[in-house]
Structures are given as structure tokens and as C-alpha cells.
Amino acid sequence: MVELKCELAILFSERASMSPEFKEQFEDIEGGVVVRAPAKINLSLLIAGKREDGFHEIETVMAKVNWYDELLIERIESGIELFCEGPYWAPEGPENLVWRACRRVFDEAGVEYGVRFTLRKNIPAGTGLGSASSDCAAAVMGLDRLFDLGLSRGQQMRIGGELGSDVPFFMGGPVAYCTGRGEKIDEKRCNFFFKTILLLPDVTVSTKKVYENYHHDEDEYRRLHGEISQYIAENRIDLLGSICENMLAASCFDLYPRLSDLKSRSGSLGPGRVCLSGSGSAMYCMVTDVEEHEIEDFQSMLRERMGCESLLLYSNRW
């Protein structure tokens, strides 16, 4: 990667390498803006069937957690530049959603500015945590903020939905019920605090393959839909993480047996149910009311017995 000499980029890198706690979404700095792009987990994920356009109709409740990619956006004379750094790889050209978001935003606003992105990838791809979609949302919102483009929320959501099904979720509040391909957002205004252990297996999952391998069970869908819809109607979002329902799990575990084994072993030894996030590979275990020593013991067991790293995370505030 090209070595960055810009003082802003150096400052950004130093800040991004700090242990992630609760951070604000935007940080305005001279000549640029830093936008945090949080990971998400799926508290529930149902498949209602396959649509005529080839996509699957989903019903999912997603919640952001306080683990972030960070995107520095700076003004330059001309062109679009994208540099990626951090512990995980990401493409640095037009195949990156950040680049595509920039092109789409400028076309929508009818403007052309020079912009440099520095994306620090702290969240791995292929884990069901939505990192690329979150980066895309951060780019759309950050560009509007930096260049004062005046794009409405509706315009930003539409741009996001064109670029990825999960992108609009990351433009709103911390918890939402998402339907359609995932682009229809019903934000849930609830005082829902949680603490979770995020399991990070060294496995990269193909979302495309998981959906292609999925076999629909209409009876299972109807049963789960009735139960989960009731919880949502009563605004009992807190119960969803405990029932741990993800209709993509069987397909994922069929394709990646190591994940099935990890879920079974960790679930039998942990302080609660272990749930798959999205199409995988990341899993989580809610530990909101679990004693600190039990959490530490579980994380040690994951690392030493199963070779699986984990993070203790919290519900995000925005």
C-alpha cells in the first residue's frame, strides 16, 4: 500500500488503533471527517421465501454493537483515492462499496469533488457482521457532511439500498426490524441495553453460497414468525437474543461443519445460547446478566480449547 504522508492520516491511524469503547459516529477534523462504521448482529433472522427477483424475503431484527471500522474522508484537488489499512484486507478500487458510494453520491448531488478515503478495517468480512455495508453507509453520510451536499435522509437511504441490502439499516438507529431484502427499515425505539460475547472463528463465509444452499421450511417459518412477531409488537426486543432463531444457520453449518462444531461445543460450555449472526461466520452469546468471572472463563475456554478469539461488546448507542 502507498505510504501515507498526510498528518491527518497518521493522526487517524493512531486514534483508530485504540481499543474500541463507545465512540461518537462523526468526528470533524480540519480538512476532513472521521466516520465510525459499527458492526451489527442479527437478534433474529427469518426467511419468508424466495422472491421473483431471485432474492430471498427476510425478516430480521438487527442491532449495532460498539465495534467499528473507521473511515477518514479528506478533501483533495481531484479524483477519488481509497487506501485500506488495519488488521483485515479490503479492496482499494471501484469494487469497494466505499468507492461506489462516492461515485453514486456525487452523481445524485450533481457535483464533482476530489476526495481521499482511508478505511481502517477492524471488522473482518465474511462474518455476518455487515462491515462492508456499514462502511458504505459511513461513506454516504460522511460525504454529505463533509461537502455539505444537503442530501435528504430519503435520498441517502435510497442510495444505500441500491448499493446493498443492509446499507440503509446502518443509516438509522441502533435497532431495527428489517424486511424485504433487508432494505425496508422499521426502527425500534426501545431502551435495549445488552452485553454480548462475539465469537470470531477463523472462517470466511460466502453469503451467496449460504443463500444458494438454503432449503425453505414453510412450517418452521410460520411458527417462528408468529412467535417473533408477537415479541416485536410488544417491543420485547430483549427476548429475541435469548430465543436465538436464525433460519440461515442450517445452511451455513451444512457448508461449514467447523462452525457447527464450534456452536455445539461452545453452547454446551458457555453461559447462554450461542447464536449465528447473519449468514455467519461470527456468533454471539448474550451475557447481560452474567458475572464477570464467568465471561472471562468462557472467553478463555474459547481461545484455549477451541482456538476461537472473542470480544466482549455492548449495544451501540446510535
C-alpha positions in Angstrom: 0.0 0.0 0.0 1.2 3.5 -0.8 2.7 5.1 2.3 0.6 8.0 3.5 2.4 11.1 4.5 -0.6 13.2 5.4 -0.6 14.2 9.0 -4.4 13.7 9.2 -4.0 10.1 8.1 -1.3 9.5 10.7 -3.5 11.0 13.4 -6.4 8.9 12.2 -4.4 5.7 12.3 -3.3 6.4 15.9 -6.8 7.1 17.1 -8.3 4.1 15.2 -5.8 1.7 16.8 -7.1 2.4 20.3 -9.2 -0.2 22.0 -12.8 0.4 20.8 -15.1 1.7 23.5 -18.1 3.8 23.0 -17.3 6.4 20.3 -19.3 9.1 18.5 -20.4 8.4 15.0 -18.8 11.5 13.5 -15.6 13.4 14.4 -15.0 16.6 12.4 -11.3 17.4 12.0 -9.5 20.1 9.9 -9.9 19.3 6.3 -11.9 16.1 6.8 -14.2 14.0 8.9 -13.9 10.6 10.6 -17.0 8.3 10.4 -17.3 5.2 12.6 -18.9 2.2 10.9 -20.2 -0.2 13.5 -20.8 -4.0 13.2 -24.2 -5.5 13.7 -25.6 -8.7 15.0 -28.9 -10.3 14.0 -31.1 -10.9 17.0 -33.4 -13.0 14.8 -33.4 -13.8 11.1 -36.3 -15.5 9.3 -36.7 -16.4 5.6 -40.2 -15.9 4.3 -39.4 -17.4 0.9 -37.8 -16.6 -2.4 -38.9 -13.5 -4.4 -39.5 -13.2 -8.1 -36.3 -11.2 -8.5 -34.2 -14.1 -7.1 -33.6 -12.5 -3.7 -34.9 -14.1 -0.5 -37.6 -12.2 1.5 -36.2 -11.8 5.0 -37.5 -10.6 8.4 -34.7 -9.7 10.8 -34.1 -7.6 13.8 -30.6 -6.1 13.7 -28.7 -4.3 16.4 -25.4 -2.4 16.2 -22.5 -3.1 18.6 -19.6 -1.0 19.7 -17.0 -2.4 17.4 -16.1 -0.1 14.5 -14.4 0.2 11.2 -13.3 3.8 10.8 -13.4 5.9 7.7 -11.4 9.1 7.2 -12.7 11.3 4.4 -10.5 14.2 3.2 -10.7 16.8 0.5 -8.1 16.7 -2.2 -7.8 18.5 -5.5 -9.4 16.0 -7.8 -10.2 12.3 -8.3 -11.2 9.5 -5.8 -8.5 7.8 -3.8 -9.0 4.9 -1.4 -6.5 3.4 0.9 -7.2 0.5 3.3 -5.2 -0.3 6.4 -5.7 -2.3 9.6 -5.8 -5.9 10.5 -8.1 -7.0 7.7 -7.9 -6.7 3.9 -10.3 -4.8 1.7 -10.1 -3.8 -2.0 -8.9 -0.3 -2.8 -10.6 0.2 -6.1 -14.1 0.5 -7.6 -15.1 -2.9 -6.3 -15.1 -1.5 -2.8 -18.6 -0.2 -1.7 -17.0 3.0 -0.3 -15.7 3.9 -3.8 -19.0 3.0 -5.4 -20.9 5.0 -2.8 -18.8 8.1 -3.5 -19.5 7.9 -7.3 -23.2 7.4 -6.6 -23.4 10.3 -4.1 -21.7 12.7 -6.5 -23.9 11.7 -9.3 -27.0 12.2 -7.1 -25.9 15.6 -5.9 -24.7 16.7 -9.4 -21.2 17.7 -8.1 -17.6 16.5 -8.5 -15.1 16.9 -5.7 -11.7 15.4 -5.1 -11.8 13.0 -2.1 -9.4 10.7 -0.3 -10.7 7.8 1.8 -8.6 6.0 4.4 -10.5 2.9 5.6 -9.3 1.1 8.7 -10.7 -2.4 8.6 -11.1 -3.6 12.2 -14.0 -5.9 11.3 -13.4 -8.9 9.1 -15.5 -9.6 6.0 -17.4 -12.9 5.6 -18.6 -12.9 9.2 -22.2 -11.8 9.0 -21.4 -8.6 10.9 -22.2 -6.2 8.0 -18.9 -4.5 7.8 -18.8 -3.6 4.1 -22.4 -2.4 4.3 -21.6 -0.3 7.3 -18.6 1.2 5.5 -20.8 2.1 2.6 -23.3 3.8 4.8 -20.5 5.7 6.5 -19.2 6.9 3.1 -22.6 8.2 2.1 -23.3 10.1 5.3 -19.7 11.3 5.6 -19.6 12.7 2.1 -22.8 14.6 2.7 -21.5 16.0 5.9 -18.0 17.0 4.6 -19.2 18.6 1.4 -22.5 20.0 2.8 -24.4 18.3 -0.1 -27.8 18.6 1.6 -29.0 15.1 0.6 -32.2 14.2 2.4 -32.4 11.1 4.6 -34.6 9.6 1.9 -32.0 10.2 -0.8 -29.3 8.7 1.4 -31.4 5.7 2.2 -32.3 5.1 -1.5 -28.6 5.4 -2.5 -27.7 2.9 0.3 -30.4 0.5 -0.8 -29.2 0.5 -4.4 -25.7 -0.4 -3.2 -26.5 -3.2 -0.7 -29.5 -4.6 1.2 -28.1 -4.0 4.7 -26.8 -0.5 4.0 -30.0 1.5 4.9 -30.0 -0.1 8.4 -26.6 1.5 9.2 -28.0 4.9 8.4 -30.5 4.8 11.2 -30.9 4.0 14.9 -29.2 1.2 16.8 -32.0 -1.4 16.5 -34.4 -2.0 13.6 -36.8 -4.6 12.2 -35.7 -5.1 8.5 -37.8 -6.7 5.8 -37.8 -7.2 2.0 -34.2 -7.8 1.0 -33.3 -6.1 4.3 -33.7 -2.6 2.9 -37.1 -1.8 4.4 -36.4 -0.4 7.8 -38.6 -0.1 10.9 -36.6 1.5 13.6 -37.4 0.2 17.1 -37.5 2.9 19.7 -36.7 0.8 22.8 -34.4 1.2 25.7 -32.5 -2.0 24.9 -29.1 -2.4 26.5 -27.2 -5.6 26.1 -23.8 -7.1 26.6 -22.6 -9.9 24.4 -19.5 -12.1 23.7 -18.8 -12.1 20.0 -17.2 -15.3 18.7 -14.8 -14.8 15.8 -13.9 -18.1 14.1 -11.1 -18.1 11.6 -13.6 -18.9 8.8 -14.8 -16.7 6.0 -18.3 -17.4 4.9 -19.8 -16.7 1.4 -23.2 -15.2 1.9 -24.1 -16.1 -1.7 -23.3 -19.7 -1.1 -25.3 -19.9 2.1 -28.4 -18.5 0.4 -28.0 -20.8 -2.6 -27.7 -23.7 -0.2 -30.8 -22.7 1.8 -33.8 -25.0 1.8 -37.1 -23.4 2.9 -39.3 -24.9 5.5 -42.7 -23.0 5.4 -44.0 -24.6 8.6 -40.9 -23.6 10.5 -41.2 -20.0 9.1 -44.9 -19.7 10.1 -44.2 -21.0 13.6 -41.2 -18.6 14.2 -43.0 -15.7 12.5 -45.9 -15.9 14.9 -43.7 -16.0 18.0 -41.2 -13.3 16.9 -43.9 -11.0 15.5 -45.6 -11.1 19.0 -42.4 -10.1 20.7 -41.8 -7.2 18.2 -45.4 -6.0 18.6 -44.9 -5.9 22.4 -41.5 -4.2 21.9 -39.8 -7.0 23.7 -36.7 -6.9 21.6 -34.7 -8.1 24.6 -36.3 -11.6 24.3 -35.1 -12.2 20.7 -31.4 -12.8 21.6 -32.4 -15.4 24.1 -34.5 -17.5 21.7 -31.7 -17.4 19.1 -33.6 -18.1 15.9 -31.7 -17.8 12.5 -33.2 -19.7 9.6 -29.8 -19.5 7.7 -28.0 -21.4 10.4 -28.7 -24.9 9.0 -27.4 -23.9 5.5 -24.3 -22.2 6.9 -23.4 -25.2 9.2 -24.0 -27.6 6.3 -21.4 -25.8 4.2 -19.0 -25.1 7.1 -19.0 -28.0 9.5 -16.3 -26.4 11.7 -18.8 -23.7 12.6 -21.4 -26.3 13.5 -18.9 -28.0 15.8 -17.9 -24.7 17.4 -21.6 -23.7 18.1 -22.3 -27.1 19.7 -19.2 -27.2 21.9 -19.4 -23.5 22.9 -23.1 -23.6 23.6 -22.7 -26.6 25.9 -20.0 -24.9 27.9 -21.0 -21.2 27.8 -23.2 -19.0 30.0 -26.0 -18.9 27.4 -27.2 -19.9 23.9 -24.8 -19.3 21.1 -26.4 -17.7 18.0 -25.2 -17.2 14.4 -25.2 -13.7 13.1 -26.5 -13.2 9.6 -25.1 -15.9 7.3 -22.0 -16.4 9.5 -19.3 -17.0 10.5 -19.5 -14.8 13.6 -21.6 -16.0 16.5 -22.7 -14.3 19.8 -23.8 -15.2 23.3 -25.8 -12.7 25.3 -24.2 -12.2 28.7 -26.0 -9.1 30.0 -26.7 -10.6 33.4 -23.7 -12.9 33.6 -21.0 -12.4 36.2 -17.6 -11.0 35.0 -15.6 -14.1 36.1 -18.0 -16.4 34.1 -17.4 -14.2 31.0 -13.7 -14.4 31.4 -13.8 -18.1 31.9 -15.9 -18.6 28.7 -13.5 -16.4 26.7 -10.5 -18.4 28.0 -12.2 -21.6 27.1 -13.0 -20.4 23.6 -9.4 -19.4 23.0 -7.5 -22.3 24.7 -9.8 -25.3 23.9 -11.3 -24.2 20.6 -8.8 -21.7 19.1 -11.5 -19.1 18.7 -11.0 -15.5 19.5 -13.8 -13.4 21.0 -14.7 -9.9 22.1 -16.9 -8.6 24.9 -19.1 -6.0 23.2 -22.1 -3.8 24.1 -25.1 -2.4 22.3 -24.2 0.7 20.4 -25.9 4.0 21.3 -26.5 5.3 17.8 
